[in-house]
Amino acid sequence: MYKYYRQRLKPFFAAHMITGILTTAILASLNIMDLDLSVWAVLKTAFSSTLFLCAEFCFFALPFLFYLLILPAKKHGGKTDKAVTFILFTVSLYLLIFKSVAEYFFWEEFVSRFNFIAVDYLVYTQEVIENIYESYPIIKILSAAFVITCAFSLLFRKKLLPKKIETPLLKKRFYILAADAAICAALSLVFTPELGDITQNRINNELAKSSAQGFVYAFFHNELEYKTYYPTLDKEESEAIIKEKINLVKHIKPAGQEIRPNVIIVLMESMSAKYLREDDANGAPLTPNLRRLAEQAVFFPNVYATGTRTVRGIEALTIAVPPLPGMSIVRRKGNENIYNIGSIFRGKGYKTQFIYGGVGFFDNMNYYFKNNGFEITDKTDFAKDEIRFANAWGVSDEDLFEKTIKEADKKYQSGERFFQFVLTTSNHRPYTYPDNTIDIPSGSGRNGAVKYADYAIGKFIEEASKKPWFENTVFLFAADHESGSAGKEELNPQQHRIPAVIYAPKLFKPEYRETEISQIDLLPTLLGLLNFDYESRFFGQDARSAEYKTRYFLINYQKTAYAEDGILTILKPVKKVDFYRVKGMEKIGNASKYQKYLKNAVSMFQKADCWKDFLKENKL
């Protein structure tokens, strides 16, 4: 019996292992300079990767084992069996090659096996498929995969069936299927992505894992219960730390005179801090307009984005809370009628509006903003003549900013103060934008998208400056996240570094603020510049105040971190903790002298996990 199953499963197992090992090798070659290539690290990575592939095969084998169970004994080895086996092998091989191709492109973008992002993208199929179609020659790739699959299937078709091996009885075939199902059930309980964390190098750890397993795990664990999976403190001790560190619910009453200008927040897609320093291939600045604005603004070059997704940036700039594991609050249930930046501005007579060049169904953005008091304007509200260029993610930044100015004009003409939250999309794969705007061809890569996004900002300010409302308007330009948050460390602050520019030349004198701050500090800092008198329920703090002390929060999928005094405390599922020195990202021991940082981190995230208690409008 066992010889029979070895012969029947061997081609499928070989295809699975060969494609898996080749994929891992190719992914490793893409980041060879960032890998830990010590002998022990390589051996551990290879062993873990092989182990994950074997575990993965147990699941892939289930359909074929079920087929062997229901196929009558006298049909085994016959023409029908040969045809069905050939078809199943061909389909399996094509899916394996397709998975490998998908892994390659996902890795190229995120330097990671499939995770939360892959699951999130599955939910928004239309946008993702359009983006893939615009970014890659997908028809040629799928066709090539089909040709390769057919060629190998035909080449090995005679190896697919055993010769003259007795077919096991139905009862024994059932036992084999039941045993594999039991193994799969056991693996589902113990094979978590964290089992691949076998070195100190994040990329080695990612290579050691399984994309299929990571995808399925992320699908069923997209919102983790903090108290179950992460370290906690006694409530009284935690509350005492929160009161000492931030005094969460408090009244802000500044000494200066309150001003009430119009406010436009522009959340810029993937605008890393590094782009304000870098030049293009011709030696010209990638972001000349942002650099110019920064020189005339309150400029923070060292802001740390909370996460790696746009919804994290939205969360940080609207409710200023630390990022929680799993989904952003923007996508969680019960996020209606929560205290947010719009609550404060509407309380002072402003009209609040969310303006987005894509379709706001994506990432639950329209629902979040609409159910928290914002007027919604997205791609569906653009007239045909208002869209000169668009791709999978939305209209060009130029079109978006022109719409923003039109909406501002309407509010001004009706005598209303306005607060606009504007979200850009052009600096995103497939990196396409209108022709003849900059000197880098559309679709040629990230640098072109960055330079075009900057060009659109320059044009936006130029056009806005001609409007009667301009001199009484504050512009806050901040990135949602860094362009690439992956590095060889498990969570590296330098891969979260973004700029923030608060521009209002008639209202604020230029300031260069080199202090490292959190993205969640931008909201209270803006309110502090306006000298707003308001009730705060925000974790964020005014970064310009004399009492401000650097600390920031980071998240990367399931790992969340807190940095203070140069010590980075990383909290991981199953209540695990790691400590690093931010400078050099040197891992340090779990010594008692670092326990105060652990308690601070746990208190912050434990309290943030109770966000409904202090943010829901009917709670206070």
N, C-alpha and C positions, 0 to 999 in steps of 0.2 A: 504493500500500500504506500509506504513512504517513498519507495523508488518511483512509483507512479506519479505522486505529487511533485517529487523533485523534477521529474521530466516535464510535467505540464507547466509548472510555475517558473522553471529556469529561464525561458526566454523573456518572460515578463519581468522577473527579478533582475536579469542582466540589463534590460533596457532601462529599468528604473534606476539602478545603481550607476550605470555608465553616464546617463544624462545628468544625474544628480552630481556625480563627482566632477564631470566636465564643467558643469555650471558653476560649482564652487570654485574650481580652479580659475575659470575666466573672471569671476567676480574678484577673486583674490588678486589677479593681475592688474585690475583697475586701480587698486590701492596698495600696491606692493610696497611703496615707500613708507606707508603708515602702519604696516603690520609688525607684529612682534615675531621675528624670524629666528628666535632662539630655538634650539632643537626641541626642548621640552614643550614650549608653547605651540610649535608646529605639530608635534605629535598629539598633544591634547586636542588641538583644533581638529585635526584629521580624524581622530578617534571619535570625538563627539559628533562631528558631521556625519560620519559613517553610521553611528548608532542612531541618529535621528532619521537617516534615510531608511535604515532597516525597520524602524518603528513605523515610519510613514508607509512602507510597503505593506505592512499588515493591513492597513486600511484600504490601500489600493487593490489588494488581492481579494477582498470580500466579494465584489461582483462576480469575478471569475469562479471563485469557489462555489458561489450560489448557482452559477450556470452548471458546473459539474455535478452539483447535487440533483438538480431537476432534470438533467439529461438522462434518459433511460440508459441502462447499462449496455444494452445491445447497440446503442447509437454511438458509444464512445469509440473514436477512431474511424468512424464512417465519414461519408462525404459531407453530411450536414455538420458534423463536428469540425471537420477541417475548415469548412467555409466560415462557420461562426467563430472559431478560434482565430482564423486569419483576420476577420473583421474586428474582433475584440482587441487583438494585438495591434492592428493598424490604428484603431481609434485611441488606444492607450498610449502608443508611441507618439501620435500627433499631439495628444494632450500634454504629454511630458515635454515635448519640444516647445509647445506653445507656452507652457509654464516657465520653461527656462528662458525663453525670449522675454516674457513679462517680467521675470525676476531681474533680467539684465537691465531693462529700462527703468524699473523701479529702483534698483540699486544705483544706477547712474544718477538719478535724481535725489535719492535720500540716503544712499550708502547704508542700506538696511534690508534685511529680509522683510517679507510682508508683515504688516503690523496694523495698528489702528488706522493709519492713513489709507491703506489698501481697502479696509472695511468701509471707511467713510466714503471713499471714491465709488465703491460698489453701489452705495445708496443713491448717488447722483450720477446714474449711468449715462444719461444724455450728454452732460457737460464733459464727462471724462472721455467718452468715446470720441466726441468731437475734438477734444484736445489731443488725444492720441493720433487721430486721423490727420490733424493739421501739423503735428510735430514730427511724425515718422512716416516713412513709405510703407504703411501698414499692409496694403494689398500685396506688394512685392514680398514683404516678409512672410505673410501667411501663405502665399503661393510657394515660396521657397521651402517653407516648413512642410507643406503638403508633398512637394516633389521628393524631398529628403525622406519623409515618412514612407511614401510608396516604394521608393527605391530599396530601403532597408527591409521593409516588410516582404517584398518580393524576393530579396536576396536570401532571407532567412526563413522563408515560408515552409521549407521541408524540415526545419528544426522545431516546428511548433507542436508536433504531435509525437508521442513516444512510439516506438516500434515494438510490437508484440509484448506489451506489458499488461498483465491482467487488471481489469477494472475493479476497484474496490466495491464492496456491497454498499447498498444505499445507506444502511445504518452507519457504516464506517465513514462514508462521505459526509454524513450529517455530523458525526463527531468532529471531523476536521474543520468543518465550517463553524461549528459551535465553539471549538477551541480557539480559532482565530478571532471570532467575535468576542470571546471572553478576554483574550489578550488585548484587543482594541479597547474594550471597556476599561481594563486596568491601566492601559497607557493613557487614556483620557484623563485619568485621575492624577497620574504622577508626572506625565511629560508636559511640564510647563516651559515657556521660553527661558525662564531663569536657569534651567538646567544647563543651558548653553553658556552661561557666564562662568567660564572656566579659566580665564586669564585676566590680567589687568588691562588688556587692550580691547577696546570696544569692537573694533573691526574683526579681530580674531573671534570674538564671541558671536558676532553676527554670522560669520562664516560657519561657525560650529552649529548653527541652528537649522531649522527646517522652515521654509516659507509656507508650505501647506499647513503645517502644524501651527505656525505663528498666526496665519490668517484665521484659521478656525478658532483658535484660542481667543484672538482679539474680537472675533464676532460675538462670542458668548460672554466676554468680559469687558465690554466697551464702557461700562460705568461701574467702577469698583467702589465697594463700600469701604470708606476709609477706616473705620473702627475695626473692621474684620481683617484687613490686609496690612495695615501700617501701624507703627508704634503709637501708643497713646499714653496720656498722663491722667492722673486723678483730676477730676473736673475742677476742684477748688484750686489746686496748684496751677493748672493750666490757666484758669481765669485770672489768677493773681499775676502771672507773667504777662498776660495780654494787657491787663490794666496798667502794669508798670511800663511796658514797651510802647503801647500805642493808645491805650484808653479809647477803645473802638468807637463807642457812641458818645459824641461830644459836640459841644457848640463852638464853632469857630467865629470869633469876633475880632477881626483885625483892627489895628490902630489907625490905619490909613483910610482915606475917603474912598468909598466904593464907587467903581465906574461900571457902566453897563454898555459896552460896545457890542456890535455883532461879533459872533464867533464862528469860524469855519475850521473844523478839524479835518485834516486830510490824512487818512490812514494809508500809507504808501505800501504797496505790495513789495515785499522782499528787498527793501532798500537798506542794505547792510551799511554799517558805519564805515567799513573799508572803502566803499565807493566814493566817499567824500575826499579820500586821499589818492585814489588811483587815477591813472591816465589811460587813454585808449592806445591802440597800436601806433598812432601817429604822434604820441606824446601830448595830446590835448586832454584836458580834464574830462573825466566821464560825467561829472556833475557840476558844471560851471555855475548853473543857476542856483542850486542849493548852497553851494559855497558862498556865492554872493549874498544870498539871503541870510545865511548864518552869520556873516560878518556884521549884518545890520540888525541882528535879532538877539533874543535870549537863547543861547545855543548850548545844548547839552550833547557833547560828542560821545559820552560814555553811558548810554542807557542800556539796560539789560532786558531784552524781551522775555516775557514769562515763558513763552512756548515756541512751537515751530509751525503753528497753523494760524490762519487769519482770525479764526474765532477767538483765539487766545488774545490777540491784539485788541479785538473789539471788547472782550471781557475786561481787559486791563484798563482801557480808556473810558469805559462806561460805568463800571462798578468798583474798580480798583481793589480787587481781592486777589490773594495768592491763587495760583493755578492748582486745581484739584486733579488727582489721577483720573484717567478715563476721559470722559467727554467734558468739554467746556460747559459752563453754565448757560451759554448762549444756546446750547443744544439740549439742555436737560429739561425734564418735565417740571412744571411748577415755577418757571421763570417769568411768569406774568406779574405785572404790578409790583415790581421790586424797585427799591430806591436806587436811582441812577443819576448820571450827570444831567439827563433831561429833566428829572424831578426838580433839581435846583434851578435850572434856567427857566423852566415853565413857571416856577414859583415867583420868579422876578419879571414875569411878563413876556417872556420870549416864546416864539414859535419854534418848535424843534422838528428837524427833518433828517431822515436818512436818505442819502443819494448814492446809488450804486449802478455801475454800468453793466452789470450782469443781471441774471434773474435771481432775485432775492430768496427764492425757495431754497437755493443752495445753502447748506449749513444752517438752515432754520433762521437765517438772518431777518427776513421780513417778519416772521412771526414774533421774534424776539423784540425787534424795534417797535412794531405796531402795537404789541401788547404791553409796551412800556412807554406809551404816549407819543411816539414819533409818527410824523407823516412820512409815507413811503414813496420814494421815486426810484424805480429801477428801470431796466432795459425795456420793459413792456410799456413804460410811459414815454418813451422817446418816439417822436414822429419820424417817419421815414427819412425826411430831409435833415433830421438831426443826427443821423448815423452815416457818416462818410466811410467809416471803417469799423469792422468788428471781427473778432475771432471767437473761439469756443467759450472763452471766459467772459466776454462782454465787449462793449464798445471801446474805442480807443480812449486814452486818457484825455486827448484834446476834446473829443466829443463830450466826455464826461464833465470836463471843466466848463465847457460852453453851456451845458445844461445847468450846472451849478450857478453860474452867473445869471442865467435867465431866472432861475428860482429865487435868487437873492434880489434881483430887480423887482420881482412881483411882491416880495415881502416889504421891500423898502417903499415901493409906490403905494402900498396899502397902509403905510405908517407903522409897520410891525418890526420889532427887533427880531433878529433871527439867529438861530443856532443850527448849523449844518454839520452833519457827520458824513464825510465823503470817503468812499472806499474805491481805490484804483485797482486796475487789473493788468495793465500792459506789461509790467515787469514780471512776466510769468511765461513759462513754456506754453505755446510754441515761439515766444519772443517775436511776434509779428506786430507790425504797426504801419501806419500810412507811408507810402513811398515819398521820396523827395522831402523828407523832414530833417533828417540828420545824415551824416556822411558814412554811416554804417548800414549796409543793406538790411532790409526787414528779414527776419527769420534766420539771421546768421549767428545768433547766440545771445548769451546773457548780457554781454557788454553793450550790444546794440539796444536791448530792451531798457537797460539802466539809463543809457544816454537819451533815449527817446522819452522815458518817464521824466527825466530832468528837464528836457526840452519843453514838454507839455506844462510842467510846473512854471517854468519861466514865462511861457506864453500866457498862462493863467493869471499870474501876477500882473503882467503887462496889461492885459485886457481889464482886469479888475481895477487897476489903478486909475482907469478912465471913468470909473463909476462914482457917483456922489456919496456912496456909502463906504468907499474904500478906506478913507482916513480914520473912520470910526469902526474898523473891523480888525479883529485879531485872527491871525492865521497860525494854526499849530500843525506843522508837518512832522509826522512820526511814522516810523516803519511798523508794520504788523509783526514782523519777525525777520531774522537774518535770512540771507538767500540760501545758505546751506548750513544746517545746524549739526551736521554729522562730523565727528572727529574720532580719533583713536581712543579718547577717554570716554567713559560712560556718560558724563555730562560735563561739558566744558563751557564755562561762562563766556569765553572769548568767541564761541560759536553762537552766541545770543546777542552780540553787541550791535546796537542800532543807534542812529542819531535822532535828535528831536530839536526842531527849530520853532520857536515862538516868535512870530514876525508881526510887528505892529509899529513901524518906525515913528509914527506920530504919537504913540502912546507910551512905548517903553524904550529906554536907552539900551544900546547893545551890551550884552553881558556874555562872557565866555565862562561857562561853568564846567570845569573839568571833573568835578565830583562824580563818582560812580553812583548811579541811581537806578531804581527799578522802574520798569514801564508803568507800574501801578502808581508811581509818584507823579506822573505827568498831569493827571486830573487835578489833585489838590494843589499842585504847583501853579497850574493855570488859574485856578480859583483864587490862589493867593496873590497872583499878579493883579487880578481884578479887585482885590480887597473885598471879596464877597463875604457877607455875614450869612452863615448857613449851618445847618445841623449836619454833621459828618457821620457817616456810617462806613467809612472807607479805611482799609488797611494802609492805603497809600498816604504819604506825608508830603508836605510842602518842602521841596528840596532846596529852596532858597532861605528857609528859616535858619536862625542861628542854632537851634536845637537839633537840626537834622544830622543823622548819623547813617552812613552807608550800610545798607543791607538790601538784598534782593532775592527774588524767588525765581526758580526755573523748573521747567518740566519737560520731559522727553518721553512721551508715551506713558509708561507706568512708573517711571522714576521721577521723583520730585525732590527739589533741593532748596536749601536756604543758605545764603552766604552772609557772614558777619565776621568782622575782624580778620579778614583774609582766610577764614576757615569755611570750607564748603561741606555742609552736612547733607548727605544724600539718603533719602528714605526710599526703601524698595519694598515690594510685596513680601508677604510672609514675615512682616515685621523685622526686616533686615536694615542695617545702617552701615554706611561707609563715611569716612572723613577724609578730606583732601585739603592740602594747602592750595589756595587758588593760584598763587604764583608758582608756575611750573607744574601744576596739577600733580603734585606728589602725594601719593596715598599715605596716610598716617594711621597709627594704631588707634584702637578704640579705648584710649586711656581715659581715666576719670577726669582729667583736666579739660576734656572736650565735652563732658556731659552737659555743661550749661548751654552749649550750642545745640546739642540734641534736644534739650528741654525747650529752648526757644523755638526751634524748628517745629517740633511736635505741637507745641501750643498754637503756633500760627496756623498750621494746616488743619489741626483738629478743630479750631474755632471756625476757620473758613468752610469746613465741611458742614457746619451748621448755618450756612448762609441764609437760609429761609428765615431763621429766627431773628436776624437783625436787618435783613434787607426787605422782607415783605412789608409793603406799605401799611398793612393793617396790624402789624406787630407792635408798632410804637405809637 
